[in-house]
Every structure is written in C-alpha cells, then in structure tokens.
C-alpha cells in the first residue's frame, strides 16, 4: 500500500510505501509494516489521524490518500 500523510508535527506531506521489513528503506519512503509508523497506519482510512511514538518523539499523522496494491492493479487494467 502507498499512504500519503500530512505530518502535523513537521507541517509537511509525506508519502510512504508500506513494505516488508526486508524491503524497508526510510530514505526512499519505504516503511516496514512492523515499524512504529507502519503499524500505526495499517487499517486506517483517509481522514484518520494517528499519533505515532517514534525514536525522535511523538508525531501526529493525518491520512490524506491511500492506495492499495489492489487499487494499483485496477488502475493498470483500465489503461
């Protein structure tokens, strides 16, 4: 899944792709589903706000856009 969030703590939009821990690369926006941010975003919907405790402190993230692998496959089939 790809999730676009608004980080209220940093006042910026960020896009994360949720991946397995083996694929994770924070610098590329690839967040492990087992990381604090990844765990907090699983099951959330657009409009939800979550508070995440990270090693750098608490962050408040609002889900702006959510694209699942199923959505991406459907978009590819419509082209």
ABEGO torsion letter per residue (X at the ends): XBBBBBBAAAGBBBBBBBBBAAABBAAAGBBBAABAAAAAABGBBBGBBBBBBBAAEBBBBBBABBBBAAAAAAAAAAX
